[in-house]
Amino acid sequence: MRIISSLLLSGAVALALSTGATAQSQPAPAPAQGPQQEDQPALLVADKVFITPDRVLVAEGNVEAFQGDVKLTADRITFDRETGALTLEGPVRIDQGGETTVLADSAELDDGLQNGLLIGARMVFEQQVQIASVQATRAGGRYTQFSKVSATSCHVCASGKPPLWQIRARKVTHDQQERQLYFEGAQFRVLDVPVLYLPYLRLPDPTLERATGFLVPSVRTTSQLGTGLQVPYFIKLGDHKDLTLTPYVSSKTKTLGLRYRQAFKNGRIRLEGAYTQDDLQPDEDRGYLFADGWFNLQNDFRFTFDIKTTSDDAYLADYGLPDFDRLRSEIALERIKRDTAFRTSFIHYKTLRDSEEQDEIPSRIFDLYYQKRLFPTVIGGEVRLGFVTHAHERTSDEDIVGRDIARATFDAEWLRNWTFTSGLRAEFRAGASLDTFDIRHDSEFPEEVTRTTPRAALTLRYPLRKREVSGATQILEPIAQIGWTHVSDDNVPNEESTFQEFDQGNLLSLSRFPAPDQREDGLTGVIGVNWSRYAAGKWRALATIGQVFRTNADPNFNRTSGLQGTVSDLLLAGQIQTNNGWTAAGRGLLNGDFSFAKAELRAGWQQETAGITGSYLWQEPDPAENLDDETSEIRLTGRYRVDQNWNTRALARYDLAESEPIRYGLGVTYQNECVQVNMNVSRRFTSSSSIEPSTEFGFTVALTGYSVKSGGQQYKRRCS
């Protein structure tokens, strides 16, 4: 039998709202004042619905009541219209939006629907955290008090087997409006063994995303700082900002870490830092500060900043923070649109390397970049107009080592391509650049230099396509280019282009220097070929071979760039991806002696239960890049899921040239529906005058459901 009864459903929904926690960020209204919910259509479904001679409405037999996102089920419901008494006979279940579930053996409410009693009550949050009690009392339309409580997020077995952990309390009060749980006379138990007693304890309602309180503590042990405890404390400062304070105390350090975050309508900021006094550098204040953020401004402009500073060179390594060798701080203003690009920035560098002097590196850098794209119909193709300024300064004023440079570049280029009926594709480009330099504190170069660089290039491509019987597609594309540039004056120092790379991205460039302070000169030719194969699924393979020929050798190219001499090294590059999780990519420069001056290889294999990635890097000695010895290094990272609860991970970096390790690391995680345990150990072997080798141990325990929300698939413990 099905009947619509708004009056009965008003009481049922009021009970659900009065005992459940809302998931909205704003405080929930009192249940009796919920017109938005009560205005929705109400539906009652039961085996039998009737009215007694005493004007009592009775629904019994598989009773289900619906209104909005609330569903109530019970064996029997009675509603006395004269007294306003609502009685539910159980088992009673009230679900609200899949987030909060109330279970009870029976329930009674008064005529105001603000106060009531639930016998054998349980409240379940987000199908994980549950509070079980002998009885629950509803008061004031806001508070629910549970008596003789057991609270846990672990799977509870019907056999009475104790959960992995639970909180036993004499009384628990749930504040629906503030979404807080207040425990009185609380005991924290592990396998039903009391391990901690707290007279009073406050925990956020698990439906509350952000609440002031302690976060997951961790134990950290290092060979330099000893064993210490980190206890983060989260402070909610509003709906859009918060502060986290993290005291870190050990026998050798007293540190207070902080993190501040704030979101705005048009941007956000984040500050992270710490203040330290330790035994590593006694009687000195140590610390660091990182700050970053962005703001969207009017007219599509965007302002960004990223600031990094530290008290000394060793602080980041001593405290396990990102191991930078230089700190790069930048503020920038940019606007990127379809036909225009604008960006200006100021950058500051602080070196942490023992081999560098802060006064002798370009520490203050200013850049401005502007480009405009035009599409003229008269000549066709695309015209690009650009303006670039760059300036960098050293704090030293000494001759040569204190050199400062300012550069302005004006550039114009026309590009057009044609595709012929035979499939041949031709690309032509022509342009010119004007560079002006202002050079200070270097007697080896003139103070002012102005140069022009006209250029032109013609590139021919002939792509060939083949369809295999299996459905796979192969594409073979031979490439040839002839180019010309003329640099009117090359008497400028190489400041911005000290490191060069020869790869697929600049094979067809007219200048393979990374910045305009250096430009290639003369007639050049390029030959190469691209090959690719695409098959069903994720299978694909790509390969590139290329070589550059020039009439004049350029002495500004480094030894390992592969671009010295009139004939470059042979560029070999490729990558492959298979359907069973394998990926590999490699690049190398093969010289005339059939040996590699520079090579790198990356490979990986990823499956649901396991994965491994690795890379190998090789480079010959190159004094121009501050490499007096050859580089040969291998890096491996891996993960393996032992079973549904145990996961392991590992990291290794090894210097093959020196036959010594750089870093090792191992981590183990245990996780089920109610607890997450992380253990890790790492060893850093590198050392310098300010950094010592160190070993670090880490250990954290998190009670998931209350303090941690874990993503991914969850597995519950079995009761058997």
C-alpha positions as CSV (number, residue, x, y, z in Angstrom):
1,M,0.0,0.0,0.0
2,R,1.4,3.5,-0.9
3,I,0.2,6.8,0.6
4,I,1.5,10.4,0.6
5,S,1.5,11.9,4.1
6,S,3.4,15.2,4.6
7,L,2.6,15.4,8.3
8,L,4.1,12.0,9.1
9,L,7.1,12.7,6.9
10,S,7.7,16.1,8.6
11,G,8.3,14.3,11.8
12,A,10.5,11.6,10.2
13,V,12.6,14.1,8.3
14,A,12.9,16.3,11.4
15,L,14.3,13.3,13.3
16,A,16.8,12.6,10.5
17,L,17.9,16.1,10.3
18,S,18.1,16.5,14.1
19,T,20.4,13.5,14.5
20,G,22.5,13.7,11.3
21,A,25.3,16.2,10.4
22,T,25.0,18.3,7.4
23,A,27.8,18.3,4.8
24,Q,27.5,22.0,4.0
25,S,30.2,24.5,5.1
26,Q,27.6,26.8,6.8
27,P,26.0,25.9,10.1
28,A,22.9,23.7,9.6
29,P,19.5,25.1,10.6
30,A,17.5,23.6,13.4
31,P,15.4,20.6,12.2
32,A,12.1,22.2,13.0
33,Q,13.1,25.2,10.9
34,G,13.8,23.4,7.7
35,P,11.1,24.6,5.2
36,Q,13.3,23.9,2.2
37,Q,13.4,20.2,3.1
38,E,9.8,20.0,4.3
39,D,8.5,21.7,1.1
40,Q,9.7,18.8,-1.0
41,P,7.2,16.1,-1.8
42,A,7.0,13.4,0.9
43,L,6.3,9.7,0.3
44,L,5.4,7.0,2.7
45,V,5.5,3.3,1.7
46,A,4.3,0.5,4.0
47,D,2.5,-2.8,4.0
48,K,-0.4,-1.2,6.0
49,V,-1.3,2.3,6.9
50,F,-4.4,3.2,9.0
51,I,-5.8,5.6,11.5
52,T,-7.1,4.3,14.9
53,P,-10.3,5.6,16.6
54,D,-8.0,7.7,18.8
55,R,-6.8,9.6,15.7
56,V,-3.4,8.0,15.8
57,L,-1.8,7.4,12.4
58,V,-0.1,4.0,12.2
59,A,2.2,2.6,9.4
60,E,3.6,-0.9,9.8
61,G,5.3,-3.6,7.9
62,N,8.4,-2.6,5.8
63,V,7.9,1.1,6.4
64,E,9.9,3.4,4.2
65,A,9.6,7.2,4.2
66,F,11.3,9.5,1.7
67,Q,11.7,13.3,1.5
68,G,14.5,15.0,-0.4
69,D,17.7,13.1,0.2
70,V,16.5,11.5,3.4
71,K,15.3,7.9,3.7
72,L,13.8,6.4,6.8
73,T,13.0,2.7,7.3
74,A,11.4,1.1,10.3
75,D,9.1,-1.8,11.2
76,R,6.4,0.5,12.6
77,I,5.7,4.2,12.9
78,T,2.9,5.8,15.0
79,F,2.0,9.5,15.0
80,D,-0.5,11.0,17.5
81,R,-1.8,14.2,15.9
82,E,-3.2,15.6,19.1
83,T,-0.1,15.2,21.3
84,G,2.5,15.4,18.5
85,A,4.2,12.3,19.7
86,L,6.1,10.3,17.1
87,T,7.2,6.7,17.9
88,L,9.4,4.6,15.7
89,E,9.8,0.9,16.3
90,G,12.9,-0.8,14.9
91,P,15.2,-1.6,13.7
92,V,15.1,2.1,12.7
93,R,17.4,3.4,10.0
94,I,17.7,7.0,8.7
95,D,20.0,7.8,5.8
96,Q,20.8,11.4,4.7
97,G,22.5,11.9,1.4
98,G,24.8,8.9,1.9
99,E,26.9,10.8,4.4
100,T,25.2,10.2,7.7
101,T,23.2,7.2,8.9
102,V,21.4,6.8,12.2
103,L,20.5,3.3,13.5
104,A,18.4,2.6,16.6
105,D,16.2,-0.1,18.1
106,S,13.4,2.4,18.7
107,A,12.9,6.2,19.0
108,E,10.5,8.6,20.5
109,L,10.1,12.3,19.9
110,D,8.1,15.0,21.7
111,D,5.5,17.2,20.2
112,G,8.1,19.9,19.3
113,L,10.3,17.4,17.4
114,Q,13.3,19.0,19.1
115,N,13.8,16.5,21.9
116,G,13.7,12.8,22.0
117,L,15.2,9.5,23.0
118,L,16.8,6.8,20.8
119,I,17.3,3.4,22.3
120,G,20.3,1.3,21.2
121,A,21.5,4.2,18.9
122,R,24.3,4.2,16.4
123,M,25.4,7.1,14.2
124,V,27.5,6.3,11.1
125,F,29.4,9.0,9.3
126,E,30.2,8.5,5.6
127,Q,29.8,4.8,5.9
128,Q,33.0,4.5,8.0
129,V,33.1,6.2,11.4
130,Q,30.5,4.9,13.8
131,I,29.4,5.9,17.3
132,A,27.5,3.1,19.2
133,S,25.7,3.7,22.5
134,V,23.2,2.3,24.9
135,Q,20.9,5.3,24.2
136,A,20.9,8.7,22.7
137,T,19.1,11.8,23.8
138,R,18.2,14.7,21.5
139,A,18.1,18.1,23.0
140,G,17.4,21.6,21.7
141,G,17.2,20.5,18.1
142,R,21.0,20.7,17.9
143,Y,22.7,18.4,20.4
144,T,22.7,14.6,20.5
145,Q,24.1,13.0,23.7
146,F,25.2,9.4,23.6
147,S,25.6,7.4,26.8
148,K,28.2,4.6,27.3
149,V,29.8,5.0,23.9
150,S,32.2,3.1,21.7
151,A,33.5,5.1,18.7
152,T,35.7,3.6,15.9
153,S,36.2,3.7,12.1
154,C,37.3,0.0,12.1
155,H,35.1,-2.8,10.8
156,V,33.1,-4.1,13.8
157,C,32.4,-7.9,13.8
158,A,29.1,-9.3,14.8
159,S,30.9,-11.9,16.8
160,G,32.0,-9.4,19.4
161,K,35.6,-9.4,18.4
162,P,37.1,-6.0,19.4
163,P,38.1,-3.6,16.6
164,L,41.7,-2.7,16.0
165,W,41.2,0.5,17.9
166,Q,38.3,2.3,19.5
167,I,37.5,5.2,21.8
168,R,35.4,4.3,24.9
169,A,33.7,7.2,26.6
170,R,31.2,7.8,29.4
171,K,29.3,10.3,27.3
172,V,29.7,11.8,23.8
173,T,27.9,15.0,22.6
174,H,27.4,15.7,18.9
175,D,27.0,19.3,18.0
176,Q,25.2,19.3,14.7
177,Q,25.7,23.0,14.0
178,E,29.4,23.1,14.7
179,R,29.9,19.5,13.6
180,Q,32.0,18.6,16.6
181,L,32.2,15.5,18.8
182,Y,32.9,16.1,22.6
183,F,34.1,13.0,24.6
184,E,33.9,12.8,28.4
185,G,35.9,10.2,30.3
186,A,37.5,8.9,27.1
187,Q,39.7,5.8,26.8
188,F,41.7,5.1,23.7
189,R,42.0,1.3,23.3
190,V,44.0,-0.9,21.0
191,L,42.5,-4.4,20.6
192,D,40.4,-3.5,23.7
193,V,43.5,-2.8,25.8
194,P,43.4,0.8,27.3
195,V,46.5,2.7,26.3
196,L,45.5,6.3,26.9
197,Y,43.0,8.1,29.2
198,L,41.7,11.6,28.4
199,P,39.2,13.3,30.7
200,Y,38.0,15.4,27.8
201,L,38.5,15.0,24.1
202,R,37.2,17.0,21.1
203,L,37.2,15.6,17.5
204,P,35.7,17.0,14.4
205,D,32.7,15.4,12.9
206,P,34.1,13.3,10.0
207,T,31.8,15.2,7.6
208,L,33.7,18.4,8.4
209,E,36.4,19.1,5.9
210,R,38.4,21.6,8.0
211,A,38.5,21.9,11.7
212,T,40.9,23.3,14.3
213,G,42.9,20.5,16.0
214,F,45.9,18.2,16.0
215,L,46.9,16.4,12.8
216,V,48.8,13.1,12.4
217,P,52.0,13.2,14.5
218,S,55.2,11.6,13.2
219,V,58.5,10.4,14.7
220,R,61.6,11.4,12.8
221,T,65.1,10.1,13.6
222,T,68.3,11.3,11.9
223,S,71.9,10.7,12.6
224,Q,72.5,14.4,13.1
225,L,69.4,15.5,15.0
226,G,68.5,12.3,17.0
227,T,65.0,11.1,17.6
228,G,62.3,13.8,17.6
229,L,58.5,14.2,17.5
230,Q,56.6,16.4,15.1
231,V,53.0,17.3,16.2
232,P,51.2,19.5,13.6
233,Y,48.3,21.6,14.9
234,F,45.8,22.9,12.3
235,I,44.1,26.2,13.0
236,K,41.0,27.1,10.9
237,L,41.1,30.9,10.5
238,G,38.0,31.0,8.3
239,D,36.4,29.3,5.3
240,H,39.3,30.4,3.1
241,K,42.4,30.5,5.2
242,D,44.2,28.4,7.7
243,L,47.5,28.1,9.7
244,T,49.4,24.9,10.6
245,L,52.0,25.0,13.4
246,T,54.4,22.0,13.6
247,P,56.6,21.9,16.7
248,Y,59.6,19.5,16.2
249,V,61.5,18.6,19.3
250,S,64.4,16.3,19.7
251,S,67.5,16.2,22.0
252,K,69.4,18.4,19.4
253,T,66.8,20.7,18.0
254,K,63.9,22.9,18.9
255,T,62.0,23.8,15.7
256,L,58.6,25.5,15.1
257,G,57.3,25.0,11.5
258,L,54.5,26.9,10.0
259,R,52.3,26.8,6.9
260,Y,49.8,29.5,6.1
261,R,47.3,29.3,3.2
262,Q,44.6,31.7,2.0
263,A,42.3,31.5,-1.0
264,F,40.9,34.7,-2.6
265,K,38.3,35.2,-5.2
266,N,41.0,35.8,-7.8
267,G,44.0,33.9,-6.5
268,R,45.7,32.2,-3.6
269,I,48.9,32.3,-1.5
270,R,50.9,29.8,0.6
271,L,53.7,30.4,3.0
272,E,55.9,27.6,4.5
273,G,58.8,28.1,6.9
274,A,60.4,27.2,10.2
275,Y,62.4,28.8,13.0
276,T,65.1,26.6,14.6
277,Q,67.7,26.5,17.3
278,D,69.8,23.4,17.3
279,D,73.1,21.9,18.3
280,L,74.4,21.7,14.7
281,Q,75.1,25.4,14.7
282,P,74.9,26.5,18.3
283,D,73.9,30.0,19.3
284,E,72.6,30.7,15.8
285,D,69.0,31.3,14.6
286,R,68.3,29.0,11.7
287,G,65.3,28.5,9.4
288,Y,63.7,28.9,6.0
289,L,60.8,30.6,4.3
290,F,59.1,29.5,1.0
291,A,56.2,31.6,-0.3
292,D,54.3,31.2,-3.5
293,G,50.9,32.3,-5.0
294,W,49.1,33.8,-8.0
295,F,46.4,36.3,-8.7
296,N,44.3,36.8,-11.8
297,L,44.1,40.6,-12.6
298,Q,42.0,42.6,-14.9
299,N,42.5,42.4,-18.7
300,D,43.6,38.7,-18.5
301,F,46.8,39.6,-16.7
302,R,48.2,37.1,-14.1
303,F,50.6,37.9,-11.3
304,T,52.7,35.1,-9.8
305,F,55.4,34.9,-7.2
306,D,57.6,32.2,-5.8
307,I,60.0,33.2,-3.0
308,K,62.7,31.0,-1.4
309,T,65.2,31.9,1.3
310,T,67.1,30.0,4.0
311,S,69.4,31.0,6.9
312,D,72.3,28.9,5.7
313,D,73.4,26.5,3.0
314,A,72.9,23.3,5.0
315,Y,69.5,23.9,6.6
316,L,67.3,22.3,3.9
317,A,69.5,19.1,3.8
318,D,69.7,18.9,7.6
319,Y,65.9,18.9,8.0
320,G,64.9,16.7,5.0
321,L,63.4,19.6,3.0
322,P,63.7,19.9,-0.8
323,D,67.4,19.5,-1.5
324,F,68.0,22.5,-3.8
325,D,71.6,23.6,-4.7
326,R,70.3,27.0,-5.7
327,L,67.4,29.0,-4.4
328,R,65.4,30.6,-7.1
329,S,62.9,33.4,-6.3
330,E,60.7,35.0,-8.9
331,I,57.9,37.5,-9.2
332,A,56.2,37.8,-12.6
333,L,53.4,39.4,-14.6
334,E,52.1,37.7,-17.7
335,R,49.3,37.7,-20.2
336,I,49.0,34.9,-22.8
337,K,46.4,35.2,-25.6
338,R,46.0,33.7,-29.0
339,D,47.9,36.3,-30.9
340,T,50.0,38.0,-28.2
341,A,52.2,36.9,-25.4
342,F,53.6,39.1,-22.7
343,R,55.7,38.3,-19.7
344,T,58.0,40.2,-17.4
345,S,59.8,38.9,-14.3
346,F,62.4,39.6,-11.7
347,I,64.5,36.6,-10.5
348,H,67.0,36.3,-7.6
349,Y,69.4,33.4,-7.1
350,K,71.1,32.4,-3.9
351,T,73.6,29.6,-4.3
352,L,74.0,26.8,-1.8
353,R,77.0,25.3,-3.7
354,D,80.4,25.2,-2.1
355,S,82.0,25.7,-5.5
356,E,80.3,29.0,-6.1
357,E,80.7,32.5,-4.6
358,Q,77.4,34.4,-4.2
359,D,79.1,37.7,-5.3
360,E,80.2,36.1,-8.6
361,I,77.0,34.6,-9.9
362,P,74.3,36.6,-11.7
363,S,72.0,36.9,-8.7
364,R,69.6,39.6,-9.9
365,I,67.9,39.0,-13.3
366,F,65.3,41.0,-15.1
367,D,63.4,39.7,-18.2
368,L,60.7,41.1,-20.4
369,Y,59.2,39.2,-23.4
370,Y,56.6,40.3,-25.9
371,Q,55.5,38.7,-29.1
372,K,52.7,39.5,-31.6
373,R,51.4,37.2,-34.3
374,L,49.9,38.6,-37.5
375,F,48.3,36.7,-40.5
376,P,48.5,39.0,-43.5
377,T,46.3,38.0,-46.4
378,V,48.4,39.7,-49.1
379,I,51.5,37.5,-48.6
380,G,49.9,34.7,-46.7
381,G,51.5,32.8,-43.9
382,E,52.3,34.2,-40.4
383,V,54.4,37.2,-39.2
384,R,55.9,37.2,-35.7
385,L,57.1,40.4,-34.1
386,G,59.0,40.2,-30.9
387,F,60.7,42.3,-28.3
388,V,62.9,40.9,-25.5
389,T,65.0,42.6,-22.8
390,H,67.3,40.9,-20.4
391,A,69.6,42.2,-17.7
392,H,71.5,40.4,-15.0
393,E,73.8,41.8,-12.3
394,R,76.4,40.4,-9.9
395,T,77.0,42.0,-6.5
396,S,80.8,42.0,-7.2
397,D,82.2,45.0,-9.1
398,E,85.5,43.3,-9.8
399,D,86.7,43.2,-13.4
400,I,85.5,40.1,-15.4
401,V,84.2,38.1,-12.4
402,G,81.8,41.0,-11.6
403,R,80.5,41.4,-15.2
404,D,77.0,42.8,-15.7
405,I,75.1,42.7,-18.9
406,A,71.9,44.3,-20.3
407,R,70.5,43.2,-23.7
408,A,67.6,44.3,-25.9
409,T,66.4,42.3,-28.9
410,F,64.0,43.2,-31.7
411,D,62.9,40.3,-33.9
412,A,60.7,39.9,-37.0
413,E,60.0,36.7,-38.9
414,W,57.8,35.5,-41.7
415,L,56.7,31.9,-41.9
416,R,54.8,30.1,-44.7
417,N,54.3,26.5,-45.8
418,W,53.0,24.7,-48.9
419,T,51.8,21.2,-49.5
420,F,52.1,19.8,-53.0
421,T,49.9,17.2,-54.7
422,S,52.8,14.7,-54.5
423,G,52.8,14.9,-50.7
424,L,55.9,17.0,-50.5
425,R,55.7,19.7,-47.8
426,A,57.8,22.9,-48.0
427,E,58.3,25.3,-45.2
428,F,60.0,28.7,-45.6
429,R,61.0,31.2,-43.0
430,A,62.9,34.5,-43.2
431,G,63.6,37.1,-40.6
432,A,66.0,39.4,-38.9
433,S,67.1,40.4,-35.4
434,L,68.6,43.5,-33.9
435,D,70.5,43.0,-30.6
436,T,72.0,45.8,-28.4
437,F,74.3,45.0,-25.5
438,D,75.5,47.1,-22.5
439,I,78.5,45.4,-20.9
440,R,80.0,46.6,-17.6
441,H,82.9,45.5,-15.4
442,D,84.7,43.6,-18.1
443,S,87.7,45.1,-19.8
444,E,87.9,42.3,-22.4
445,F,84.7,43.4,-24.2
446,P,83.5,46.8,-25.4
447,E,80.9,48.5,-23.3
448,E,78.3,48.8,-26.0
449,V,77.7,46.3,-28.9
450,T,75.0,46.5,-31.6
451,R,74.5,43.7,-34.1
452,T,72.1,42.5,-36.8
453,T,71.3,39.0,-37.8
454,P,69.3,38.4,-40.9
455,R,68.3,34.7,-41.5
456,A,66.4,32.4,-43.9
457,A,65.7,28.7,-44.1
458,L,63.9,26.3,-46.4
459,T,62.7,22.9,-45.0
460,L,61.4,20.0,-47.1
461,R,59.4,17.1,-45.7
462,Y,58.1,14.0,-47.5
463,P,55.8,12.0,-45.1
464,L,55.1,8.4,-46.2
465,R,52.3,6.4,-44.6
466,K,51.8,2.6,-44.5
467,R,48.9,0.7,-43.2
468,E,49.7,-2.8,-41.9
469,V,47.5,-5.9,-42.1
470,S,47.3,-5.9,-38.3
471,G,45.8,-2.4,-38.4
472,A,49.0,-0.6,-37.2
473,T,50.1,2.5,-38.9
474,Q,53.7,3.5,-39.8
475,I,54.8,7.0,-40.8
476,L,58.3,7.7,-42.3
477,E,59.2,11.3,-42.8
478,P,62.6,12.3,-44.4
479,I,63.6,15.8,-43.7
480,A,66.1,18.2,-45.3
481,Q,66.8,21.8,-44.5
482,I,69.1,24.5,-45.8
483,G,69.6,27.6,-43.7
484,W,71.6,30.9,-43.7
485,T,72.3,33.4,-41.0
486,H,74.8,36.3,-40.8
487,V,75.9,37.8,-37.5
488,S,77.4,41.2,-37.9
489,D,79.3,41.3,-34.6
490,D,80.0,38.3,-32.3
491,N,82.3,40.1,-29.8
492,V,80.0,39.6,-26.8
493,P,80.5,37.4,-23.8
494,N,78.7,34.1,-23.5
495,E,76.6,34.6,-20.3
496,E,73.2,33.1,-21.0
497,S,74.1,30.2,-23.3
498,T,76.8,28.4,-21.3
499,F,74.8,25.1,-21.4
500,Q,73.7,23.8,-24.8
501,E,71.5,20.8,-25.7
502,F,71.1,19.1,-29.1
503,D,67.8,17.3,-29.4
504,Q,64.7,16.8,-31.4
505,G,63.3,20.1,-30.4
506,N,66.1,22.3,-32.0
507,L,67.2,20.0,-34.8
508,L,65.7,22.4,-37.4
509,S,66.5,25.7,-35.5
510,L,68.7,28.3,-37.1
511,S,70.3,28.9,-33.7
512,R,70.7,26.1,-31.2
513,F,71.9,28.3,-28.4
514,P,69.3,28.6,-25.6
515,A,69.4,32.4,-25.5
516,P,69.8,35.2,-28.1
517,D,73.1,36.4,-26.6
518,Q,74.8,33.8,-28.9
519,R,73.7,33.1,-32.5
520,E,74.9,30.6,-35.1
521,D,76.6,32.2,-38.1
522,G,76.9,31.0,-41.7
523,L,75.4,28.4,-44.0
524,T,74.0,25.3,-42.5
525,G,72.3,22.1,-43.7
526,V,70.3,19.5,-41.9
527,I,69.3,16.0,-42.9
528,G,67.2,13.7,-40.8
529,V,64.3,11.3,-40.6
530,N,61.3,10.8,-38.3
531,W,59.6,7.4,-37.9
532,S,56.6,6.4,-35.9
533,R,54.4,3.4,-35.5
534,Y,51.0,3.3,-33.8
535,A,49.1,0.1,-33.0
536,A,46.0,-0.9,-31.2
537,G,45.7,0.1,-27.5
538,K,48.5,2.2,-26.1
539,W,51.3,0.7,-28.3
540,R,53.4,3.3,-30.0
541,A,57.0,3.8,-31.1
542,L,58.8,7.0,-32.2
543,A,62.4,7.6,-33.5
544,T,64.4,10.5,-34.8
545,I,67.8,10.6,-36.5
546,G,69.5,13.8,-37.5
547,Q,72.7,15.6,-38.3
548,V,73.8,19.2,-38.9
549,F,76.4,20.4,-41.4
550,R,77.8,24.0,-41.4
551,T,80.4,25.9,-43.4
552,N,82.1,27.3,-40.3
553,A,82.7,25.8,-36.9
554,D,81.4,27.7,-33.9
555,P,83.8,27.8,-30.9
556,N,81.1,28.8,-28.5
557,F,79.5,25.4,-28.5
558,N,80.6,23.2,-25.6
559,R,82.6,20.0,-26.0
560,T,79.6,17.7,-25.0
561,S,77.0,19.7,-26.9
562,G,77.5,17.6,-30.0
563,L,77.6,20.7,-32.2
564,Q,81.3,21.5,-32.3
565,G,83.1,21.4,-35.7
566,T,81.5,21.6,-39.2
567,V,79.7,18.3,-38.8
568,S,77.6,17.7,-35.6
569,D,77.4,14.4,-33.8
570,L,74.6,12.1,-34.9
571,L,71.4,12.7,-32.9
572,L,69.7,9.4,-32.0
573,A,66.4,9.6,-30.1
574,G,63.4,7.4,-29.6
575,Q,60.7,6.1,-27.3
576,I,58.4,3.2,-27.1
577,Q,55.2,2.4,-25.1
578,T,53.6,-1.1,-25.0
579,N,50.2,-2.4,-24.0
580,N,51.6,-4.3,-21.0
581,G,52.9,-1.3,-19.1
582,W,56.4,-0.9,-20.5
583,T,57.8,2.5,-21.5
584,A,61.3,3.5,-22.6
585,A,62.8,6.7,-24.0
586,G,66.4,7.5,-24.9
587,R,68.6,10.1,-26.5
588,G,72.3,10.1,-27.4
589,L,74.9,12.0,-29.4
590,L,77.1,9.6,-31.4
591,N,80.4,11.1,-32.5
592,G,82.7,10.2,-35.3
593,D,84.6,7.7,-33.1
594,F,81.3,5.8,-32.7
595,S,81.2,6.7,-29.0
596,F,78.6,8.8,-27.1
597,A,79.6,12.2,-25.7
598,K,76.2,12.4,-23.9
599,A,73.4,9.9,-23.5
600,E,70.4,9.3,-21.3
601,L,67.9,6.4,-21.0
602,R,64.7,6.2,-19.1
603,A,62.5,3.2,-18.7
604,G,59.6,2.1,-16.6
605,W,57.1,-0.7,-16.0
606,Q,53.8,-0.1,-14.3
607,Q,51.1,-2.5,-13.1
608,E,48.4,-2.3,-10.5
609,T,50.4,-4.2,-7.9
610,A,54.0,-3.2,-8.8
611,G,56.0,-0.7,-10.7
612,I,59.6,0.3,-11.4
613,T,61.2,3.3,-13.1
614,G,64.8,3.9,-13.8
615,S,67.1,6.3,-15.6
616,Y,70.7,6.3,-16.7
617,L,72.8,9.4,-17.5
618,W,76.2,9.5,-19.2
619,Q,78.3,12.6,-20.1
620,E,81.9,13.1,-20.9
621,P,84.0,15.7,-18.9
622,D,83.3,19.2,-20.0
623,P,85.1,22.1,-18.2
624,A,82.7,24.6,-19.8
625,E,79.9,23.0,-17.7
626,N,82.0,22.7,-14.6
627,L,82.4,18.9,-15.1
628,D,86.0,17.9,-14.6
629,D,85.1,14.2,-14.4
630,E,82.8,12.0,-16.4
631,T,79.2,11.7,-15.2
632,S,77.7,8.2,-15.0
633,E,74.7,7.8,-12.7
634,I,71.8,5.4,-12.4
635,R,68.6,6.1,-10.5
636,L,65.9,3.5,-9.6
637,T,62.5,3.8,-7.9
638,G,60.1,1.0,-7.3
639,R,56.9,0.0,-5.6
640,Y,55.3,-3.3,-4.7
641,R,52.0,-4.2,-3.1
642,V,52.5,-7.3,-1.0
643,D,48.8,-7.7,-0.4
644,Q,45.7,-5.6,0.0
645,N,47.1,-3.9,3.1
646,W,50.9,-3.8,2.7
647,N,52.8,-1.6,0.3
648,T,56.5,-1.1,-0.1
649,R,58.6,1.4,-2.0
650,A,62.3,1.9,-2.7
651,L,64.7,4.5,-4.1
652,A,68.3,4.2,-5.1
653,R,70.8,6.5,-6.8
654,Y,74.3,5.3,-7.6
655,D,77.4,7.0,-9.1
656,L,78.9,4.5,-11.4
657,A,81.9,6.8,-12.2
658,E,82.9,7.0,-8.6
659,S,81.6,3.5,-7.7
660,E,79.7,4.9,-4.7
661,P,76.1,5.4,-3.7
662,I,74.4,8.8,-3.6
663,R,71.1,8.0,-1.8
664,Y,69.1,4.9,-0.7
665,G,65.6,4.8,0.6
666,L,63.0,2.2,1.7
667,G,59.4,2.7,2.8
668,V,56.7,0.4,4.1
669,T,53.0,1.3,4.5
670,Y,50.2,-0.7,6.2
671,Q,46.7,0.5,5.6
672,N,43.2,-0.8,6.2
673,E,39.8,0.8,6.7
674,C,40.7,2.5,10.0
675,V,44.5,2.9,10.4
676,Q,47.5,3.9,8.2
677,V,51.1,3.2,9.4
678,N,54.1,4.6,7.4
679,M,57.7,3.6,8.1
680,N,60.7,4.8,6.0
681,V,64.4,4.9,6.2
682,S,66.8,6.8,3.9
683,R,70.5,7.4,3.7
684,R,72.2,10.4,2.0
685,F,75.9,9.7,1.2
686,T,76.9,13.0,-0.4
687,S,78.9,15.5,1.6
688,S,80.4,18.9,1.3
689,S,82.0,21.5,3.6
690,S,78.5,22.4,4.9
691,I,76.6,19.1,4.6
692,E,77.4,15.8,6.2
693,P,76.1,12.4,5.2
694,S,73.0,11.5,7.2
695,T,70.6,8.7,7.9
696,E,66.9,9.3,8.5
697,F,64.1,7.2,10.0
698,G,60.4,8.2,9.8
699,F,57.3,6.7,11.5
700,T,53.7,7.9,11.4
701,V,50.4,6.4,12.6
702,A,47.1,7.9,11.3
703,L,43.6,6.9,12.4
704,T,41.8,7.1,9.1
705,G,38.2,8.3,9.1
706,Y,38.8,10.9,11.9
707,S,42.1,12.6,10.8
708,V,43.0,11.2,7.4
709,K,40.9,10.6,4.3
710,S,42.6,8.0,2.1
711,G,42.0,7.8,-1.6
712,G,42.1,4.7,-3.7
713,Q,40.6,1.3,-3.0
714,Q,40.0,0.3,0.6
715,Y,40.1,-3.2,2.1
716,K,38.3,-4.1,5.4
717,R,39.7,-6.7,7.8
718,R,37.9,-10.0,7.9
719,C,36.0,-11.1,11.0
720,S,36.9,-14.7,10.6
